[in-house]
Amino acid sequence: MAEPGGAPKVAFKTLGCRLNQAESEKALEGLGARGFDLAHAGEQPDVVVINTCTVTRESTASSRRLIRKTAEQHPGATVVVTGCYAVSNPEEVAAIPGVDLVVHNDDKDRIAELVAGVPAVRRLPLTVRPAPQERLRTRVAIKAQTGCDEWCTFCIIPRTRGPLRSYPAEELVADVRRQVDRGVREVVLTGVHLGKYGEDAGERDGLARLVERLTAIDGLLRLRISSVLPVQVTPALVERVRDDPKVCRHLHVPLQAGDDQVLERMHRPYRIAQFLDRVEHAAAEIPGLGLSTDIIVGFPGETAEQFGRTLEVTERVGFSKLHVFRYSQRPGTPAAELPDQLPEPEKKARARELIALGARLRRAFHEAHVGERLEVLVEGDGDGVAEGTSDNYIKVRFAGGPELADRLVAVRGLRADNEGMEGQLEEEPAA
């Protein structure tokens, strides 16, 4: 809670995707401009904003648990819930004891205004001021677009996020400039369907052009691109990643399954030949490219042979990181009504096998960078060990102190492991 004469405190709890992270960051800016300071460890917040997820049954359950736990831990705080769970089940969220305000996804840009209108918040000693420099993460996510028009059979997101909507490039340029002025060195460009940026306005290769405009901003050191579908890994986008030193050498391209029949049942807008063509072209053009992906195991009707093809594709691509999900029946989606739902033990067994393959591939990717020079954005330190992330998304640990925080430094890779690698600081190539 606010100390006598001090600013009121706000805390954020964010689940799910990078888009949620971007929206939480934006809400912190807005609430900071209205007089809130960010609550740190050990401080009791006056307001808690919970940004929820509902992409799977497990994430919905996690969101419910987090809301209840937060309300119990902070009985004197105003509890605000937003995100996809708040959209899909607003009455259920509002009925949880301790919840004071439920904010729809479409109203997230107004969250500071809506929170300020809560009676308990109106009584706080708030003062309009410039937004503070504090932020939730070293790298800041920027929302370039929202909405989705794919309607995959396992996914509820088109219902919770609505149709495709891209933010104007001028607005995004101004947003990134403001982040750079706040001291941000790396920006993550994100969206529900980022690869379709500009398509709602009839633009082709809009994402590649947006990237070019953003990296022209003085003071921005790195731009990271979040998830794009393989059909959107276009030659123009590959050229931007290859030729622009500010663009991180990492692409997250969801696979979901390595078999065309499974992809058809999922209603995915690509097939395996196209997936391989796009990602292998990108890997050939961009030395050291990190390729991460999402895979769902145990989709209804998935046979052992079809799962085997997923293993084969995964091995062939050599992904640097896998995000493995066991299929779960999400109420309100077509896949939940499909026949041949797989038993949970079989889904768990397939997930274990794929996770083991992913760990081996990840270790191999790390080992390929032993002896290499990596540019690392330092995100934290403790006991004389600094930690950060390379542009191709390797977690790197090396001897260093707090003076390196938020700096982009050069580190030589020494030893690789499953989590990342140990390195040695060589120089500080950028401020």
Buried (B, 14 or more C-beta within 10 A) or exposed (E): BBEEEEBBBBBBBBBBBBBBBBBBBBBBBBBBBBBBBBBEEEBBBBBBBBBBBBBBEEBBEBBBEBBBEBBEEBEEBBBBBBBBBBBBBBEEBEEBEBBBBBBBBEEBBBBBEBBBEBEEBEEBEBEEEEBBEEBBBBBBBBBBBBBBBBEBBBBBBBBBBBEBBBBEBEEBBEBBBEBBEBEBBBBBBBBBBBBBBBBBEEBEBBBBBBBBEBBEBEEBBBBBBBBBBBBBBBEBBBBBBBEBEBBBBBBBBBBBBBBBBBBEBBBBBBBBEEBBEBBBBBBEBBEBBBBBBBBBBBBBBBEEEBBBBBBEBBEEBBBBBBBBBBBBBBEEBBBBEBEEBBEEEBBEBBBEBBBEBBBEBBBEBBBBBBEBBBBBBBBEBEEEEBBBBBBBBBBBBBEBEEEBBBBBBBBBBBEBEEEBBBBEBEEEEEE
